[in-house]
Amino acid sequence: DELLDEGSLTDRDKLNIIVQISQAVEQLHAINVVHRDIKPDNFLYRFNQNKQLAIVKITDFGTSSRIELGK
């Protein structure tokens, strides 16, 4: 809701979101976890005091699973 309240995001904010999501998914895959439900509703966005996007967090691991190598 806060993202919508702020209006349009800057290109830098959009890049920041994509980079953080990509890094988070990469870290999950590195420990053999697949989220399986990546969508905007499953992210939390934290802003700093200047109302700039600071941190993106993945939530809702209800459909996630561990990958068993060789299967």
C-alpha positions, -999 to +999 in steps of 0.1 A: +000+000+000+028+024+008+043+018-026+010+028-042+007+058-019+041+071-029+030+072-066+054+059-092+087+045-082+120+058-096+140+037-119+166+033-092+139+020-068+127-005-094+163-016-099+168-019-062+137-041-058+147-064-087+182-068-074+171-076-039+145-101-050+171-118-073+197-119-045+171-134-021+160-161-045+197-169-053+204-173-015+173-196-012+184-217-041+220-219-026+205-237+004+182-258-018+150-240-010+124-232-037+098-205-027+072-215-054+050-185-049+069-154-059+044-125-064+041-089-052+018-098-023+046-120-008+071-092-003+075-067+025+090-033+016+108-012+042+115+025+037+141+046+054+135+080+070+136+098+037+108+076+023+133+058+000+130+021-005+156+004+017+149-033+021+127-059+004+119-091+023+103-123+010+074-137+030+049-166+029+070-198+027+038-220+029+043-235-005+081-236-004+100-268-004+135-282-002+152-296-032+166-331-027+196-334-051+193-362-075+155-362-075 
